[in-house]
Amino acid sequence: MNLRASSTRQYIRTALKNDNLRQAVNKATQTALQKRLAIVEQTPNWEDLRLRAHSIKQNVIEHLDEYLERFEKKCGENGIHVHWATDAEEARTIIKKIVRQNNVASIVKSKSLTTEEIHLNPFLTNLGVETLETDLGEYIVQLLDQTPSHLTAPALHLTRQDVGRIFQQKLGVDYTENPHELLQIARKKLRQKFLQADMGISGVNFAIASSGAFVVIENEANARLSMGLPRIHLAVMGIEKLIPTFQDLPLFLKLLPPSATGQKQTVYVNIIGGAQYDVLGEGPEQVHIVLLDNGRSKIAADVELRETLFCIRCGACLNVCPIYQQVGGHAYGWIYMGPIGATLIPQFLGLHEGRFAPFLSSLCGACHEICPMRIRIPHHLLKLRNQVVEAGFSKKGEKSVFKLWAFLAQHPVLYRLTTWLPGKIQIIYRRPFPAPGYWRKRALGLFDSRGFRRRFLDEQKQRKRRANIDQQHGMTT
């Protein structure tokens, strides 16, 4: 599935016609929001936690170079091989070298958006290396040759009936829509792959700068098996995933699970501090970590937009977003979607390719209110919209409309005539005016025949009249 952010308008039209997708997305997001709310209401200091986490990430991003150097040094002391990748191509080249040097024939992966970002799966497949996603949601979308449609629930856009049909067609099993039976089918298919794999690849949720360790949290144990059974473990990490010390980790572990899955805590918290085979006689013989920039240092250099790197990929902003609820994740055209994706797409892919993303928002502010990191997403979307317009990538029709409005605003008589006339015409028309791309689904409001100016002047007269009455009443008493 090759998505393009520049094709997002087409994806949106397709999604709006898919009632099954919209129902599945709406049901899943509403369930997630209800579960999150129940946990947050049980956490009396939730806002204090958000403020503290925001402050910590701000400090890290503002001093990212120092924390990265510290992390690299500590990783080396722990026996972890650190690799630096400027972009996706360099990251893939590094991974290819490790694969070739170790004669890797099969790989199991745990869920990792960063590896999706660099298109790692098709790259490894083209090398002739069997690469299998082991997270259930990722496994399902891999069978469909799709990308995840949600940051934490990759197959959120599919119903259990959809999954039953996918397993029947792709795995050759009898149809069932029973969740327990579907899980058993996937488990049976995957378990042998864990035992046979030469390498396990994971993402990173948090990296501890002071200790040279990294953390992967999960619910299914697929990451634990991917990291623990193969002889090589390779992690791909965006350079923004750092936190200063282990003492900071419990704070983020309190914020991420409720926001992501509505849990107090995830089932598994895996902390990797180096290869353990020589010590325990089990586990990986080698641990590698690829530190991926891919545009992140450029974002960190922007005093305002660097805040978008605070994201911990919980997906809460997607669940609450009225746009995402209607079109799902694939409509955004990249592996980061929803409100936070709308800020990242033009920054990672460029203003031309990502020119539509900042406008996929109602600017209602719900994403900022729910974000555990207190990222001011609407503020950043407005800045990115301005950048798109200043770069000349906005639509010609919009430019024409705003030029006309600016002209009328400078000529009061014409402005009054233009705003007065529609209301008079509508008295005769007697129904809302059609608006392209809008009126077939919902009605526009009727124009007020009196208009704002007349209402404003009448209100001023009423206030003066009331003030005079109050003054006269005061004099008589």
C-alpha positions as a printed NumPy array, in Angstrom:
array([[  0.   ,   0.   ,   0.   ],
       [  1.77 ,   3.097,  -1.247],
       [  0.13 ,   6.149,   0.272],
       [  0.948,   9.726,  -0.685],
       [  0.094,  12.732,   1.459],
       [ -0.476,  14.792,  -1.702],
       [ -3.361,  12.436,  -2.605],
       [ -5.182,  12.905,   0.676],
       [ -8.198,  14.62 ,  -0.905],
       [ -8.839,  11.504,  -2.971],
       [ -8.409,   9.27 ,   0.094],
       [-10.896,  11.387,   2.038],
       [-13.542,  11.102,  -0.678],
       [-13.07 ,   7.325,  -0.7  ],
       [-13.239,   7.065,   3.099],
       [-16.43 ,   9.131,   3.322],
       [-18.153,   6.644,   1.019],
       [-17.079,   3.655,   3.146],
       [-19.743,   3.34 ,   5.853],
       [-18.203,   0.174,   7.322],
       [-14.859,   1.913,   7.84 ],
       [-16.469,   4.954,   9.437],
       [-18.558,   2.838,  11.784],
       [-15.547,   0.75 ,  12.827],
       [-13.379,   3.818,  13.44 ],
       [-16.098,   5.649,  15.34 ],
       [-16.873,   2.647,  17.563],
       [-13.215,   2.021,  18.37 ],
       [-12.372,   5.658,  19.118],
       [-15.419,   6.179,  21.325],
       [-14.592,   3.04 ,  23.311],
       [-11.005,   4.211,  23.78 ],
       [-12.144,   7.65 ,  24.941],
       [-14.527,   6.18 ,  27.525],
       [-11.846,   3.867,  28.936],
       [ -9.325,   6.716,  29.076],
       [-11.762,   8.999,  30.874],
       [-12.419,   6.384,  33.548],
       [ -8.685,   6.12 ,  34.322],
       [ -8.047,   9.869,  34.223],
       [-10.89 ,  10.51 ,  36.661],
       [ -9.163,   8.136,  39.088],
       [ -5.912,  10.109,  38.826],
       [ -6.293,  13.279,  40.912],
       [ -2.965,  14.788,  39.828],
       [ -3.379,  14.14 ,  36.095],
       [ -2.791,  17.768,  35.071],
       [  0.325,  17.974,  37.224],
       [  1.663,  14.854,  35.503],
       [  1.087,  16.442,  32.106],
       [  2.896,  19.614,  33.109],
       [  5.879,  17.698,  34.478],
       [  6.15 ,  15.51 ,  31.384],
       [  5.96 ,  18.549,  29.109],
       [  8.751,  20.22 ,  31.04 ],
       [ 10.981,  17.134,  30.869],
       [ 10.553,  16.708,  27.119],
       [ 11.118,  20.399,  26.557],
       [ 14.43 ,  20.159,  28.371],
       [ 15.437,  17.082,  26.363],
       [ 14.596,  18.542,  22.956],
       [ 16.291,  21.862,  23.758],
       [ 19.484,  19.975,  24.718],
       [ 19.055,  17.013,  22.394],
       [ 22.675,  16.87 ,  21.272],
       [ 23.912,  16.556,  24.855],
       [ 21.446,  13.827,  25.753],
       [ 22.234,  11.869,  22.58 ],
       [ 25.965,  11.936,  23.291],
       [ 25.326,  10.756,  26.843],
       [ 23.036,   7.986,  25.62 ],
       [ 25.535,   6.795,  23.004],
       [ 28.338,   6.651,  25.579],
       [ 26.258,   4.649,  28.054],
       [ 25.046,   2.277,  25.337],
       [ 28.644,   1.562,  24.425],
       [ 29.429,   0.751,  28.051],
       [ 26.485,  -1.676,  28.035],
       [ 27.677,  -3.435,  24.895],
       [ 24.931,  -2.009,  22.671],
       [ 26.061,  -1.198,  19.129],
       [ 24.914,   2.347,  18.253],
       [ 24.396,   3.407,  14.627],
       [ 23.544,   6.927,  13.439],
       [ 21.244,   7.409,  10.45 ],
       [ 20.703,  10.82 ,   8.88 ],
       [ 17.753,   9.688,   6.788],
       [ 15.694,   6.646,   5.822],
       [ 18.104,   5.51 ,   3.121],
       [ 21.064,   5.507,   5.482],
       [ 19.04 ,   3.63 ,   8.118],
       [ 18.126,   0.934,   5.587],
       [ 21.751,   0.669,   4.459],
       [ 22.905,   0.169,   8.066],
       [ 20.289,  -2.518,   8.657],
       [ 21.176,  -4.239,   5.375],
       [ 24.828,  -4.404,   6.463],
       [ 23.914,  -5.975,   9.815],
       [ 21.614,  -8.473,   8.084],
       [ 24.274,  -9.482,   5.562],
       [ 27.1  ,  -9.739,   8.107],
       [ 25.054, -12.087,  10.268],
       [ 23.477, -14.165,   7.451],
       [ 19.985, -13.263,   8.583],
       [ 17.308, -15.149,   6.673],
       [ 14.211, -14.436,   8.76 ],
       [ 13.095, -11.528,  10.954],
       [ 10.25 , -11.083,  13.413],
       [  9.148,  -7.544,  14.221],
       [  7.199,  -5.947,  16.989],
       [  5.078,  -2.892,  16.269],
       [  7.24 ,   0.072,  15.236],
       [  6.02 ,   3.202,  13.494],
       [  9.619,   4.297,  12.991],
       [ 10.328,   1.263,  10.81 ],
       [  7.143,   2.07 ,   8.873],
       [  8.522,   5.591,   8.423],
       [ 11.607,   4.259,   6.629],
       [  9.66 ,   1.604,   4.641],
       [ 11.743,  -1.165,   6.166],
       [  9.47 ,  -4.14 ,   5.515],
       [  9.397,  -3.946,   1.694],
       [ 13.123,  -3.182,   1.703],
       [ 13.93 ,  -6.338,   3.668],
       [ 11.54 ,  -8.416,   1.587],
       [ 13.276,  -7.244,  -1.588],
       [ 16.552,  -8.441,  -0.049],
       [ 15.036, -11.902,   0.192],
       [ 14.668, -11.763,   3.982],
       [ 11.398, -13.076,   5.399],
       [ 10.006, -10.262,   7.558],
       [  6.94 , -10.863,   9.678],
       [  4.968,  -8.468,  11.863],
       [  4.01 , -10.144,  15.122],
       [  1.741,  -7.577,  16.776],
       [ -1.773,  -8.824,  15.99 ],
       [ -2.938,  -5.539,  14.459],
       [  0.246,  -5.138,  12.424],
       [  0.024,  -8.795,  11.344],
       [ -3.496,  -8.235,  10.033],
       [ -2.627,  -5.125,   8.016],
       [  0.513,  -6.832,   6.703],
       [ -1.677,  -9.627,   5.327],
       [ -3.631,  -6.919,   3.502],
       [ -0.469,  -5.121,   2.349],
       [ -1.668,  -2.015,   4.173],
       [ -0.069,   0.443,   6.561],
       [ -1.401,   0.986,  10.094],
       [ -4.451,   3.23 ,  10.329],
       [ -3.849,   4.255,  13.964],
       [ -0.773,   4.926,  16.078],
       [ -1.553,   2.243,  18.656],
       [ -4.309,   0.161,  17.019],
       [ -3.071,  -0.582,  13.479],
       [ -6.207,  -2.481,  12.403],
       [ -8.695,  -0.161,  14.077],
       [-10.458,   0.426,  10.734],
       [-11.412,  -3.261,  10.456],
       [-14.254,  -5.141,  12.12 ],
       [-13.892,  -8.666,  13.496],
       [-15.919,  -9.833,  10.481],
       [-13.308,  -8.234,   8.234],
       [-10.532, -10.02 ,  10.129],
       [-12.366, -13.343,   9.851],
       [-12.574, -12.984,   6.084],
       [ -8.915, -11.907,   5.855],
       [ -7.739, -14.967,   7.788],
       [ -9.956, -17.212,   5.683],
       [ -8.582, -15.818,   2.418],
       [ -4.928, -15.311,   3.376],
       [ -4.313, -18.179,   5.809],
       [ -6.671, -20.795,   4.416],
       [ -8.551, -21.373,   7.674],
       [-12.272, -21.764,   8.295],
       [-14.159, -18.501,   8.719],
       [-14.754, -17.32 ,  12.258],
       [-15.438, -13.939,  13.757],
       [-14.906, -15.045,  17.347],
       [-12.067, -12.854,  18.753],
       [-10.633, -15.673,  20.887],
       [-10.543, -18.062,  17.933],
       [ -8.998, -15.417,  15.68 ],
       [ -6.301, -14.819,  18.282],
       [ -5.546, -18.541,  18.507],
       [ -5.185, -18.76 ,  14.731],
       [ -2.684, -15.893,  14.688],
       [ -0.797, -17.303,  17.684],
       [ -0.432, -20.698,  16.028],
       [  0.886, -19.136,  12.824],
       [  3.345, -16.852,  14.614],
       [  4.765, -19.004,  17.398],
       [  7.002, -21.12 ,  15.158],
       [  8.279, -17.972,  13.447],
       [  9.574, -16.638,  16.765],
       [ 11.59 , -19.812,  17.298],
       [ 13.059, -19.802,  13.781],
       [ 13.928, -16.101,  13.424],
       [ 17.542, -14.955,  13.204],
       [ 16.773, -11.349,  14.123],
       [ 14.138,  -9.438,  16.039],
       [ 13.376,  -5.814,  15.222],
       [ 11.559,  -3.455,  17.573],
       [ 10.856,   0.201,  18.032],
       [ 11.572,   2.209,  21.166],
       [  9.041,   3.926,  23.422],
       [ 11.565,   5.614,  25.703],
       [ 15.356,   5.708,  25.896],
       [ 17.159,   6.494,  29.154],
       [ 20.019,   8.902,  28.48 ],
       [ 21.757,   8.436,  31.826],
       [ 21.742,   4.611,  31.646],
       [ 22.066,   3.653,  27.991],
       [ 18.94 ,   1.498,  28.167],
       [ 15.701,   1.646,  26.212],
       [ 12.119,   0.702,  26.977],
       [  9.481,  -1.094,  24.899],
       [  5.985,  -1.363,  26.345],
       [  3.3  ,  -3.724,  25.042],
       [  0.31 ,  -5.902,  25.884],
       [  0.776,  -9.042,  23.78 ],
       [  4.343, -10.212,  24.62 ],
       [  5.15 , -10.242,  20.901],
       [  7.844,  -7.618,  21.464],
       [  9.308,  -9.632,  24.332],
       [  9.523, -12.721,  22.114],
       [ 10.912, -10.708,  19.191],
       [ 13.626,  -9.205,  21.375],
       [ 14.417, -12.238,  23.495],
       [ 14.41 , -15.313,  21.255],
       [ 16.421, -14.398,  18.119],
       [ 20.195, -14.162,  18.393],
       [ 20.187, -10.518,  17.235],
       [ 17.998,  -7.684,  18.446],
       [ 17.874,  -4.459,  16.435],
       [ 15.916,  -1.416,  17.581],
       [ 15.079,   1.576,  15.386],
       [ 14.589,   4.759,  17.402],
       [ 13.703,   8.315,  16.503],
       [ 16.212,  10.577,  18.246],
       [ 13.43 ,  12.412,  20.106],
       [ 12.501,   9.365,  22.235],
       [ 15.003,  10.209,  24.997],
       [ 14.192,  10.98 ,  28.613],
       [ 16.908,  11.967,  31.129],
       [ 16.861,   9.26 ,  33.83 ],
       [ 15.105,   6.136,  35.085],
       [ 13.496,   8.309,  37.758],
       [ 11.527,  10.028,  34.959],
       [ 10.224,   6.775,  33.473],
       [  7.346,   6.135,  35.958],
       [  5.858,   9.516,  35.071],
       [  5.615,   8.619,  31.388],
       [  4.367,   5.12 ,  32.202],
       [  1.477,   6.756,  34.073],
       [  0.577,   8.973,  31.11 ],
       [  1.017,   6.738,  28.07 ],
       [ -1.151,   3.647,  28.803],
       [ -4.314,   5.559,  29.852],
       [ -4.002,   7.831,  26.829],
       [ -3.254,   4.992,  24.406],
       [ -5.429,   2.071,  25.502],
       [ -7.352,   3.22 ,  28.572],
       [ -5.243,   1.061,  30.895],
       [ -3.584,   2.011,  34.158],
       [ -0.53 ,   0.147,  32.96 ],
       [  0.494,  -1.978,  30.007],
       [  0.961,  -5.697,  30.581],
       [  4.676,  -5.757,  29.739],
       [  7.385,  -3.156,  30.284],
       [ 10.58 ,  -4.386,  28.632],
       [ 13.843,  -2.674,  29.565],
       [ 16.821,  -3.506,  27.344],
       [ 20.262,  -2.685,  28.692],
       [ 22.445,  -4.795,  26.417],
       [ 22.978,  -8.374,  25.237],
       [ 22.404, -10.931,  28.004],
       [ 23.451, -14.175,  26.356],
       [ 26.95 , -14.264,  27.876],
       [ 25.491, -13.525,  31.323],
       [ 22.322, -15.631,  31.37 ],
       [ 22.932, -18.151,  28.617],
       [ 19.809, -16.95 ,  26.822],
       [ 18.584, -13.861,  25.017],
       [ 20.241, -12.074,  22.086],
       [ 23.962, -12.3  ,  21.448],
       [ 23.969,  -8.832,  19.875],
       [ 21.905,  -5.694,  20.478],
       [ 21.96 ,  -2.875,  17.91 ],
       [ 20.151,   0.453,  17.991],
       [ 19.75 ,   2.754,  14.989],
       [ 19.318,   6.405,  16.   ],
       [ 17.222,   7.944,  13.229],
       [ 17.176,  11.657,  12.466],
       [ 15.235,  11.814,   9.178],
       [ 14.336,  15.487,   9.66 ],
       [ 13.981,  15.549,  13.418],
       [ 16.997,  17.784,  14.048],
       [ 15.536,  20.318,  11.631],
       [ 12.264,  20.306,  13.542],
       [ 14.137,  20.638,  16.849],
       [ 15.804,  23.788,  15.523],
       [ 12.422,  25.527,  15.18 ],
       [ 11.663,  27.209,  18.507],
       [  7.898,  26.764,  18.127],
       [  7.446,  23.596,  16.091],
       [  9.98 ,  21.584,  18.116],
       [  7.123,  20.948,  20.536],
       [  5.697,  18.461,  18.025],
       [  8.648,  16.193,  18.898],
       [  7.282,  15.833,  22.441],
       [  4.745,  13.297,  21.104],
       [  4.869,   9.864,  22.784],
       [  2.66 ,   8.239,  20.093],
       [ -0.298,   7.489,  22.35 ],
       [ -2.944,   8.195,  19.708],
       [ -5.304,  10.037,  22.065],
       [ -5.523,  13.036,  19.75 ],
       [ -6.679,  10.721,  16.952],
       [ -9.449,   9.25 ,  19.092],
       [-10.904,  12.637,  19.983],
       [-10.498,  14.272,  16.562],
       [-13.787,  14.724,  14.622],
       [-11.879,  14.553,  11.332],
       [-10.085,  11.3  ,  12.119],
       [-13.343,   9.793,  13.403],
       [-14.902,  10.319,   9.975],
       [-12.09 ,   9.275,   7.625],
       [ -9.668,   7.036,   9.566],
       [ -5.895,   7.029,   9.335],
       [ -5.18 ,   6.073,   5.721],
       [ -6.833,   9.27 ,   4.484],
       [ -3.871,  11.284,   5.781],
       [ -1.546,   9.592,   3.302],
       [  1.315,   8.711,   5.643],
       [  2.153,   6.547,   8.632],
       [  1.558,   9.42 ,  11.091],
       [ -2.043,  10.516,  11.069],
       [ -4.633,  12.461,  13.016],
       [ -3.906,  15.87 ,  14.555],
       [ -0.291,  15.108,  15.462],
       [  0.224,  13.561,  12.027],
       [ -1.154,  16.716,  10.435],
       [  1.68 ,  18.653,  12.108],
       [  4.39 ,  16.092,  11.275],
       [  3.532,  15.369,   7.626],
       [  4.554,  18.761,   6.174],
       [  7.613,  18.89 ,   8.421],
       [  8.891,  15.439,   7.447],
       [  7.723,  15.274,   3.825],
       [  7.96 ,  18.945,   2.866],
       [  5.344,  21.66 ,   2.424],
       [  4.448,  20.688,  -1.147],
       [  3.846,  16.993,  -0.473],
       [  2.184,  17.72 ,   2.867],
       [  0.279,  20.842,   1.862],
       [ -3.159,  19.428,   2.677],
       [ -2.348,  17.929,   6.098],
       [ -2.472,  21.119,   8.263],
       [ -5.962,  21.822,   6.95 ],
       [ -7.339,  18.43 ,   8.096],
       [ -8.517,  19.933,  11.355],
       [-11.502,  21.807,  12.707],
       [ -9.17 ,  23.6  ,  15.169],
       [-11.619,  22.696,  17.939],
       [ -8.73 ,  22.277,  20.389],
       [ -9.768,  18.845,  21.672],
       [ -6.392,  17.406,  20.647],
       [ -4.536,  19.844,  22.895],
       [ -6.886,  19.201,  25.8  ],
       [ -6.409,  15.425,  25.632],
       [ -2.693,  15.283,  24.752],
       [ -0.753,  13.881,  27.739],
       [  2.236,  15.997,  26.687],
       [  0.19 ,  19.215,  26.369],
       [  1.322,  19.791,  22.786],
       [ -0.365,  22.896,  21.37 ],
       [ -1.425,  21.127,  18.192],
       [ -3.942,  23.757,  16.938],
       [ -1.308,  26.475,  17.348],
       [  1.197,  24.487,  15.286],
       [ -1.392,  23.678,  12.624],
       [ -2.061,  27.4  ,  12.174],
       [  1.64 ,  28.099,  11.769],
       [  1.986,  25.315,   9.227],
       [ -1.062,  26.555,   7.342],
       [  0.6  ,  29.939,   7.138],
       [  3.792,  28.346,   5.818],
       [  1.832,  26.459,   3.141],
       [  0.137,  29.672,   1.998],
       [  3.349,  31.72 ,   2.084],
       [  5.073,  29.035,   0.001],
       [  2.385,  29.387,  -2.671],
       [  0.866,  25.925,  -2.208],
       [ -2.666,  26.952,  -1.249],
       [ -5.537,  26.512,  -3.69 ],
       [ -6.111,  29.23 ,  -6.295],
       [ -9.798,  29.455,  -5.417],
       [ -8.989,  30.207,  -1.773],
       [ -6.516,  32.901,  -2.764],
       [ -9.128,  34.54 ,  -4.974],
       [-11.755,  34.502,  -2.231],
       [ -9.438,  36.067,   0.347],
       [ -8.226,  38.693,  -2.124],
       [-11.848,  39.613,  -2.802],
       [-12.594,  39.788,   0.925],
       [ -9.514,  41.966,   1.527],
       [-10.622,  44.328,  -1.251],
       [-14.15 ,  44.607,   0.136],
       [-12.856,  45.135,   3.673],
       [-11.019,  48.226,   2.428],
       [-14.162,  49.657,   0.799],
       [-16.923,  49.905,   3.441],
       [-19.77 ,  50.799,   1.066],
       [-19.088,  47.831,  -1.198],
       [-18.657,  45.582,   1.848],
       [-22.064,  46.591,   3.249],
       [-23.739,  46.065,  -0.104],
       [-22.118,  42.648,  -0.588],
       [-23.09 ,  41.413,   2.88 ],
       [-26.609,  42.937,   2.716],
       [-27.582,  41.507,  -0.664],
       [-27.502,  37.724,   0.099],
       [-29.958,  38.129,   2.951],
       [-32.424,  39.931,   0.693],
       [-32.087,  37.327,  -2.052],
       [-32.686,  34.518,   0.437],
       [-36.046,  36.03 ,   1.405],
       [-37.108,  35.115,  -2.131],
       [-35.049,  31.873,  -2.414],
       [-36.437,  30.623,   0.957],
       [-33.831,  27.9  ,   1.498],
       [-30.075,  27.648,   2.168],
       [-27.743,  28.383,  -0.722],
       [-25.917,  25.306,  -2.081],
       [-22.188,  25.165,  -1.323],
       [-19.924,  22.928,  -3.463],
       [-18.713,  19.853,  -1.559],
       [-20.866,  20.721,   1.456],
       [-24.586,  21.186,   0.814],
       [-25.4  ,  17.577,  -0.185],
       [-24.537,  16.317,   3.309],
       [-25.626,  19.226,   5.492],
       [-27.388,  22.573,   5.214],
       [-25.728,  25.941,   5.409],
       [-27.242,  28.422,   7.813],
       [-29.64 ,  31.015,   6.455],
       [-28.376,  34.54 ,   5.971],
       [-29.763,  37.028,   8.466],
       [-31.771,  39.639,   6.574],
       [-30.864,  42.278,   9.169],
       [-27.135,  41.546,   9.124],
       [-24.453,  41.974,  11.762],
       [-24.055,  45.729,  11.286],
       [-27.765,  46.467,  11.81 ],
       [-27.898,  44.161,  14.84 ],
       [-24.781,  45.801,  16.299],
       [-26.171,  49.311,  15.876],
       [-29.555,  48.283,  17.318],
       [-27.816,  46.685,  20.303],
       [-25.866,  49.889,  20.94 ],
       [-29.106,  51.875,  20.907],
       [-30.673,  49.428,  23.367],
       [-27.693,  49.749,  25.721],
       [-27.858,  53.556,  25.624],
       [-31.595,  53.432,  26.27 ],
       [-31.131,  51.098,  29.264],
       [-28.313,  53.252,  30.584],
       [-30.52 ,  56.378,  30.399],
       [-33.378,  54.587,  32.176],
       [-31.025,  53.396,  34.919],
       [-29.626,  56.919,  35.293],
       [-33.098,  58.47 ,  35.55 ],
       [-34.15 ,  55.813,  38.047],
       [-31.101,  56.597,  40.16 ],
       [-31.876,  60.316,  40.182],
       [-35.478,  59.806,  41.297],
       [-34.446,  57.531,  44.162]])
